[in-house]
Amino acid sequence: RLFLVEELNNYRAKKMGLPVPESRFVFLKVNGKNIGIYWEVEQWSKEMIEKNSLSSDTNLYGESGFIGERLYQDIVDWNKYIAEPLPPPEDRSDLRQFLTVLNHPSDQYFYENIGNIIDLDNFYRWQAHSVLAGGISQDAFHNARLYFDNTLGKFKFIPWDVNLAQLDDRRRIDGLDRNPVSRRVITSPAMLLESQRALWNYVKDEKNLEDDLKFYDVTLAQV
């Protein structure tokens, strides 16, 4: 996780109103021997969701493994970290609806319906958060965390293993096109504008850059 980088990414995510697991740096001791400084991160659980002021009586999905570029095509390639209490555990109708809209051949159908199954405001901020890091790790086949907000009937995206890299031809500032959702969203001029607006809302305040660099420097000094 590049050690300090994901701690910085989590810090930024919280500033942008995105849910993330708690994390910190710790000394690891094994049988009384100091092994060194490790990055400790909270597990995906009901408690983790509740700490982010979200209901835990719902579904939280992630990929079942490193499965190639079919993750956003079939519900069988997803695991549930937490599950809604009433339907049977194998029920994935919410995820099926999302993938159906995402993979519909009609662009017009996608544009008209994607906002009914994902929280677009959350998604734009999630995407802007990745662009800030130049991250391409949340791609077509891994590092997906989808929380179904049953108060909205829509999915929220949770940043995970965002990475940090210099923007180049593979890391497009306009939309992280290695992620299938981003790739399709940015084909809509209106949705692309909203995505860029979410990024602008963060970078237009120069205090955010100053604060991020300070957080990184303080964290490095503590480590």
Residue pairs with C-beta under 8 A, 6 or more apart in sequence:
1 39
1 41
1 161
2 163
2 164
3 39
3 223
4 216
4 219
4 220
4 223
5 133
5 162
5 163
5 164
6 23
6 39
6 41
6 161
6 162
7 23
7 24
7 25
7 39
7 219
8 164
8 212
8 215
8 216
8 219
9 129
9 133
9 135
9 159
9 162
9 164
10 20
10 21
10 23
10 159
11 212
11 215
12 129
12 132
12 133
12 212
13 19
13 20
13 129
13 159
14 20
15 202
15 208
15 211
16 125
16 128
16 129
16 202
17 125
18 122
18 125
18 126
18 129
18 157
18 158
18 159
19 49
19 52
19 54
19 147
19 156
19 158
20 52
20 158
20 159
21 41
21 42
21 43
21 44
21 48
22 41
22 42
22 48
22 51
23 39
23 40
23 41
23 42
24 39
24 40
25 37
25 38
25 39
25 40
25 219
25 222
25 223
26 37
26 38
26 39
26 40
27 34
27 36
27 37
27 38
28 34
28 35
28 36
28 37
28 38
29 35
37 223
42 48
42 51
44 60
44 62
44 81
44 82
44 145
45 81
45 82
46 56
46 82
47 56
49 55
49 56
49 60
49 82
49 147
50 56
54 147
54 149
54 156
55 149
55 150
55 151
56 82
57 84
57 85
57 150
58 82
58 84
58 147
58 148
58 149
58 150
59 80
59 82
59 83
59 84
59 92
59 94
59 95
59 147
59 148
60 80
60 81
60 82
60 145
60 146
60 147
60 148
61 78
61 79
61 80
61 81
61 95
61 144
61 145
61 146
61 147
61 148
62 78
62 79
62 81
62 144
62 145
62 146
62 160
63 71
63 77
63 78
63 79
63 141
63 142
63 143
63 144
64 76
64 77
64 78
64 79
65 77
66 141
66 142
67 77
67 141
67 142
68 141
69 140
69 141
70 77
70 141
71 77
71 78
71 140
71 141
71 142
71 144
72 99
72 102
72 103
72 140
72 144
72 180
72 181
73 99
73 103
74 99
75 92
75 95
75 96
75 99
78 92
78 95
78 144
78 146
80 89
80 92
83 89
84 91
84 148
84 150
87 93
94 117
94 148
94 155
95 146
95 148
97 117
98 117
98 118
98 146
98 155
101 109
101 110
101 113
101 114
101 116
101 117
102 110
102 114
102 180
102 181
102 184
104 110
104 113
107 184
107 187
107 188
110 184
111 188
111 190
111 191
114 120
114 184
114 185
116 153
116 154
117 153
117 154
117 155
118 154
118 155
118 156
118 157
118 181
119 149
119 152
119 154
119 155
119 156
120 191
120 194
121 198
122 156
122 157
123 156
123 157
123 181
123 185
124 194
124 195
124 197
124 198
125 198
126 157
126 158
126 159
127 175
127 176
127 182
127 185
127 195
127 198
127 199
128 195
128 198
128 199
128 201
128 202
129 159
129 162
130 136
130 138
130 159
130 162
130 176
131 167
131 173
131 175
131 176
131 199
132 199
132 202
132 203
133 162
133 163
133 164
133 165
134 163
134 164
134 165
134 166
134 167
134 168
134 171
135 162
135 163
135 164
135 165
135 171
135 176
136 163
136 165
136 170
136 171
136 176
136 178
137 143
137 161
137 162
137 163
138 144
138 159
138 160
138 161
138 162
138 176
138 179
139 178
139 179
140 178
140 179
140 180
142 161
143 160
143 161
143 162
144 160
145 157
145 158
145 159
145 160
146 155
146 156
146 157
146 158
147 155
147 156
147 157
147 158
148 154
148 155
148 156
149 155
149 156
165 171
167 173
170 178
174 186
174 192
174 195
174 196
175 182
175 183
175 185
175 186
175 192
175 195
176 182
177 183
177 186
185 191
185 192
185 195
186 192
186 195
202 208
203 209
